[in-house]
Amino acid sequence: MLSAQSLAAIDREVAKYPADQKRSAVMGALRIALVERREAGKTPEERCLNTEVIEFVANYLQIPPVAAYEVATFYNMYDMKPVGQYKITVCTNLPCALSGGVNAAEYISKKLGIAIGETSADGKYTLLEGECMGACGDAPVLLVNNHKMCSFMTPEAIDKKLAELN
């Protein structure tokens, strides 16, 4: 279900905790599984976590599947629904909103022709609103695929980022 490389990465996560605390590695293990699926997935459905993958991770960690499922469904960094190749999450919390976060989200929406919460018809982009990303001083900010933080996202910076993603 996961590559040898991903399993080795999960093993490194597990090694950070006492032997009887494998459950502590579930967040890292789910992230590793999601990154592999995002990179290998050709369709939005293949780029998210599903029940089978979550169960695989749970079994690998020797924890009840429900324990892994609870984590995967609680945190929004785990994509449980199909998403585009590039998931763009724009912070629209108050500090970012006051510094152009809402305008950035609207600009991206118009540029991509999709509303917040939608995926483009070609499956390339998903646009979401996000909670505070801890970079209020760099507002407006966005996150690409849960890992790449982009700061000071003016329309020009957004155009540049979208060109990089194409």
SULBEL-V830538 format. One record per residue. N is the residue number from 1. RES is the residue in one letter. SS is DSSP state (h for helix, s for strand, l for the rest). Layout:
# SULBEL-V830538
N,RES,SS  N,RES,SS
This chain:
# SULBEL-V830538
1,M,l  2,L,l  3,S,l  4,A,h  5,Q,h  6,S,h  7,L,h  8,A,h  9,A,h  10,I,h  11,D,h  12,R,h  13,E,h  14,V,h  15,A,l  16,K,l  17,Y,l  18,P,l  19,A,h  20,D,h  21,Q,h  22,K,h  23,R,h  24,S,h  25,A,h  26,V,h  27,M,h  28,G,h  29,A,h  30,L,h  31,R,h  32,I,h  33,A,h  34,L,h  35,V,h  36,E,h  37,R,h  38,R,h  39,E,h  40,A,h  41,G,l  42,K,l  43,T,l  44,P,h  45,E,h  46,E,h  47,R,h  48,C,l  49,L,l  50,N,l  51,T,h  52,E,h  53,V,h  54,I,h  55,E,h  56,F,h  57,V,h  58,A,h  59,N,h  60,Y,h  61,L,h  62,Q,l  63,I,l  64,P,l  65,P,h  66,V,h  67,A,h  68,A,h  69,Y,h  70,E,h  71,V,h  72,A,h  73,T,h  74,F,h  75,Y,l  76,N,l  77,M,l  78,Y,l  79,D,l  80,M,l  81,K,l  82,P,l  83,V,l  84,G,l  85,Q,l  86,Y,s  87,K,s  88,I,s  89,T,s  90,V,s  91,C,s  92,T,l  93,N,l  94,L,h  95,P,h  96,C,h  97,A,h  98,L,h  99,S,l  100,G,l  101,G,h  102,V,h  103,N,h  104,A,h  105,A,h  106,E,h  107,Y,h  108,I,h  109,S,h  110,K,h  111,K,h  112,L,h  113,G,l  114,I,l  115,A,l  116,I,l  117,G,l  118,E,l  119,T,s  120,S,l  121,A,l  122,D,l  123,G,l  124,K,l  125,Y,s  126,T,s  127,L,s  128,L,s  129,E,s  130,G,s  131,E,l  132,C,l  133,M,l  134,G,l  135,A,l  136,C,h  137,G,h  138,D,h  139,A,l  140,P,l  141,V,l  142,L,s  143,L,s  144,V,s  145,N,l  146,N,l  147,H,l  148,K,s  149,M,s  150,C,s  151,S,l  152,F,l  153,M,l  154,T,l  155,P,h  156,E,h  157,A,h  158,I,h  159,D,h  160,K,h  161,K,h  162,L,h  163,A,h  164,E,h  165,L,h  166,N,l
